[in-house]
Amino acid sequence: MQEPVYIAGVGSCLPGTPVDSASLAKALGVDPDWVETYIGTRTRHFVRDPATGEARWSLADLCARAADRAMQDAGLEPSDVEFAVLATATPDALMPATVNQAAEQLGLNLLPTYQLQSGCAGAIQALDLAAGLLACGRHRVGLVLGGDVCAKHLDPFAAAAGGLGSLSPGELVSYLVFGDGAGAAVVTARPAGRAWALRRVLNRLTGAGREPGQTVEWYGAADRDRGPQAPRPVREDYKAIEQSVPAMAAEIVWELLDDLGWRAEDLDYVLPPQLSARMTPRVVEQLGVPAAAEVSCVADTGNTGNALPFLQLERLAGVIRPGQRALAVAVESSKWIKAGLALEAA
Amino acid sequence: MQEPVYIAGVGSCLPGTPVDSASLAKALGVDPDWVETYIGTRTRHFVRDPATGEARWSLADLCARAADRAMQDAGLEPSDVEFAVLATATPDALMPATVNQAAEQLGLNLLPTYQLQSGCAGAIQALDLAAGLLACGRHRVGLVLGGDVCAKHLDPFAAAAGGLGSLSPGELVSYLVFGDGAGAAVVTARPAGRAWALRRVLNRLTGAGREPGQTVEWYGAADRDRGPQAPRPVREDYKAIEQSVPAMAAEIVWELLDDLGWRAEDLDYVLPPQLSARMTPRVVEQLGVPAAAEVSCVADTGNTGNALPFLQLERLAGVIRPGQRALAVAVESSKWIKAGLALEAA
């Protein structure tokens, strides 16, 4: 990136009221102290109504609201937006792309849209892409979205009602760590709104020869009835994740600082990976940036996948002052993607 | 696009041996003459073995082979590739992204990868994105992939064995029009290999206020057991498609010609939308480019979704001569996306 591009505004949308760990632990038949000790996440939001099981929001709904807020934050209108990028692991459907359903709600039309299939690195991959499209002079204003909804795979209250005997410990953990949500940023080729300069974006697959740390399947009509023969829908290799993420996160920080010629003590804020409220502090410890204040949301929101960096950027907006610097770091464990960005407030 | 980028090589991969309409019609209990009259597609390829139902290739497998051929065609090596983009409606899994599984097979690592969730316009959206990433000076060589595998939704031989009474006429048509496959192109910032100059790429959502013409669902564990309550997996509004696609295709041609200052008679080849072997000639008739030779593959391959424009580009490579011009046109009926590209052979 020769010239910086700018983040003009940020916004988010979390569905419904927070679901606390006590009620979730009760539904799942898990000891609440165990949740507190090993997960640490206090609340998360779900599109499903715990009482009825009804999914009350689509991902497109959450994205459209987050985008509205980001545009308001930037002081820009939908008519200013020249392209849209959405990153998600869990689109509402395979087609139409969720970005286009969100565009419908936002009144966006006659523009290019892109939807990335991505995991925890997705928000930064989408910002990376948007930065490229702005830097090449094609566009002046872009809308970047990220979000996930786990309702199709993880329905803790229904799972609890149906008996949890078939769940592996890893699957049980997945019910406790994930939450639903969406976030958005408005990006611009020239300073506008908040005018945070995006100094660098890192986005690199590093997975060659490594087993995936996370797998999420989808089922089609032809394999719906395969029952137990079907692959496990959500598999997380939490051991590999715990082993690899802290070191990868530290490498991302070093690389961004080196590339920019920034010293660790020049850094005011760090937005670390948000796996769980217990895991994040262990990652932060190893980053080697003790002077930087941590900006995290996972204890309140759970792991919302592609929404996370946007939720953190929104929190950052509440504290960052002109001239201050921040790094965001994301690691995608599916196929081991390193992602990060460096920004400077105007 | 200020400066053109270049297509250096193209390649494709179609799984197994072609399945002819006679055997498919027999399995589905459909009159072969009806297939010939209303669909026209003669053969298609499936990753599933018709005899055993086993899926013998993943989309990643097909993409990796198509990419190998495109790199060979370009005279470039995997080590030359600086980024990869894959467009698909039907990824092997939600995570890891199929582009990263294909990268593994190709030995690509330490590079940014992007996977677009897209339909028939996807190949051109991916080329659009790649052109942007090359034009901004970030990269010199990119690999662009597109493909679809319908095995998870459409298993005609199993459906036939299980009784077809529950299929709507639209679903029956879907069994007959779609096929599996992948295609690839190597794109470069400077002329290399075939050195086709990509003069213009059009990629525009035009779906505001219009019902989707195509919907493809995915199922998760939590909704696998909803049975008949679950939404229909693949819904095509063939009437809306027949009404809208010819006019949209013609508009795409006019816009590309106008933007470039090309006259219809300057055009040597046209690569039209490939819905079915019966539909494509009706589209071509309305394009207003009678002097341009049609480059189509649908009668042999079926509608392979995100692979199609690459399959057509591969056929174009067999006939185009230096200085000749071609337009490719794609319409995505899910949420009505107009897409097209204009190229000129070196």
Chai-1 contact restraints between the chains, C-beta under 6 A:
chainA,res_idxA,chainB,res_idxB,connection_type,confidence,min_distance_angstrom,max_distance_angstrom,comment,restraint_id
A,A89,B,L94,contact,1.0,0.0,6.0,A-B,restraint_1
A,A89,B,M95,contact,1.0,0.0,6.0,A-B,restraint_2
A,P91,B,Q117,contact,1.0,0.0,6.0,A-B,restraint_3
A,A93,B,E217,contact,1.0,0.0,6.0,A-B,restraint_4
A,L94,B,A89,contact,1.0,0.0,6.0,A-B,restraint_5
A,L94,B,V216,contact,1.0,0.0,6.0,A-B,restraint_6
A,L94,B,W218,contact,1.0,0.0,6.0,A-B,restraint_7
A,M95,B,A89,contact,1.0,0.0,6.0,A-B,restraint_8
A,M95,B,G119,contact,1.0,0.0,6.0,A-B,restraint_9
A,M95,B,Q214,contact,1.0,0.0,6.0,A-B,restraint_10
A,M95,B,V216,contact,1.0,0.0,6.0,A-B,restraint_11
A,M95,B,S334,contact,1.0,0.0,6.0,A-B,restraint_12
A,P96,B,P212,contact,1.0,0.0,6.0,A-B,restraint_13
A,P96,B,S334,contact,1.0,0.0,6.0,A-B,restraint_14
A,P96,B,K335,contact,1.0,0.0,6.0,A-B,restraint_15
A,A97,B,Q117,contact,1.0,0.0,6.0,A-B,restraint_16
A,N100,B,L205,contact,1.0,0.0,6.0,A-B,restraint_17
A,N100,B,G207,contact,1.0,0.0,6.0,A-B,restraint_18
A,N100,B,K335,contact,1.0,0.0,6.0,A-B,restraint_19
A,N109,B,A208,contact,1.0,0.0,6.0,A-B,restraint_20
A,L110,B,R204,contact,1.0,0.0,6.0,A-B,restraint_21
A,P112,B,N203,contact,1.0,0.0,6.0,A-B,restraint_22
A,T113,B,L205,contact,1.0,0.0,6.0,A-B,restraint_23
A,Y114,B,L116,contact,1.0,0.0,6.0,A-B,restraint_24
A,Q115,B,Q117,contact,1.0,0.0,6.0,A-B,restraint_25
A,L116,B,Y114,contact,1.0,0.0,6.0,A-B,restraint_26
A,Q117,B,P91,contact,1.0,0.0,6.0,A-B,restraint_27
A,Q117,B,A97,contact,1.0,0.0,6.0,A-B,restraint_28
A,Q117,B,Q115,contact,1.0,0.0,6.0,A-B,restraint_29
A,Q117,B,Q117,contact,1.0,0.0,6.0,A-B,restraint_30
A,G119,B,M95,contact,1.0,0.0,6.0,A-B,restraint_31
A,G132,B,G132,contact,1.0,0.0,6.0,A-B,restraint_32
A,G132,B,L133,contact,1.0,0.0,6.0,A-B,restraint_33
A,G132,B,C136,contact,1.0,0.0,6.0,A-B,restraint_34
A,L133,B,G132,contact,1.0,0.0,6.0,A-B,restraint_35
A,A135,B,C136,contact,1.0,0.0,6.0,A-B,restraint_36
A,C136,B,G132,contact,1.0,0.0,6.0,A-B,restraint_37
A,C136,B,A135,contact,1.0,0.0,6.0,A-B,restraint_38
A,C136,B,C136,contact,1.0,0.0,6.0,A-B,restraint_39
A,K152,B,G220,contact,1.0,0.0,6.0,A-B,restraint_40
A,K152,B,A222,contact,1.0,0.0,6.0,A-B,restraint_41
A,K152,B,D223,contact,1.0,0.0,6.0,A-B,restraint_42
A,H153,B,G220,contact,1.0,0.0,6.0,A-B,restraint_43
A,H153,B,A221,contact,1.0,0.0,6.0,A-B,restraint_44
A,H153,B,A222,contact,1.0,0.0,6.0,A-B,restraint_45
A,D155,B,A222,contact,1.0,0.0,6.0,A-B,restraint_46
A,N203,B,P112,contact,1.0,0.0,6.0,A-B,restraint_47
A,R204,B,L110,contact,1.0,0.0,6.0,A-B,restraint_48
A,L205,B,N100,contact,1.0,0.0,6.0,A-B,restraint_49
A,L205,B,T113,contact,1.0,0.0,6.0,A-B,restraint_50
A,G207,B,N100,contact,1.0,0.0,6.0,A-B,restraint_51
A,A208,B,N109,contact,1.0,0.0,6.0,A-B,restraint_52
A,P212,B,P96,contact,1.0,0.0,6.0,A-B,restraint_53
A,Q214,B,M95,contact,1.0,0.0,6.0,A-B,restraint_54
A,V216,B,L94,contact,1.0,0.0,6.0,A-B,restraint_55
A,V216,B,M95,contact,1.0,0.0,6.0,A-B,restraint_56
A,E217,B,A93,contact,1.0,0.0,6.0,A-B,restraint_57
A,W218,B,L94,contact,1.0,0.0,6.0,A-B,restraint_58
A,W218,B,W218,contact,1.0,0.0,6.0,A-B,restraint_59
A,Y219,B,Y219,contact,1.0,0.0,6.0,A-B,restraint_60
A,Y219,B,R224,contact,1.0,0.0,6.0,A-B,restraint_61
A,G220,B,K152,contact,1.0,0.0,6.0,A-B,restraint_62
A,G220,B,H153,contact,1.0,0.0,6.0,A-B,restraint_63
A,A221,B,H153,contact,1.0,0.0,6.0,A-B,restraint_64
A,A221,B,P233,contact,1.0,0.0,6.0,A-B,restraint_65
A,A222,B,K152,contact,1.0,0.0,6.0,A-B,restraint_66
A,A222,B,H153,contact,1.0,0.0,6.0,A-B,restraint_67
A,A222,B,D155,contact,1.0,0.0,6.0,A-B,restraint_68
A,D223,B,K152,contact,1.0,0.0,6.0,A-B,restraint_69
A,R224,B,Y219,contact,1.0,0.0,6.0,A-B,restraint_70
A,R224,B,R224,contact,1.0,0.0,6.0,A-B,restraint_71
A,P233,B,A221,contact,1.0,0.0,6.0,A-B,restraint_72
A,S334,B,M95,contact,1.0,0.0,6.0,A-B,restraint_73
A,S334,B,P96,contact,1.0,0.0,6.0,A-B,restraint_74
A,K335,B,P96,contact,1.0,0.0,6.0,A-B,restraint_75
A,K335,B,N100,contact,1.0,0.0,6.0,A-B,restraint_76
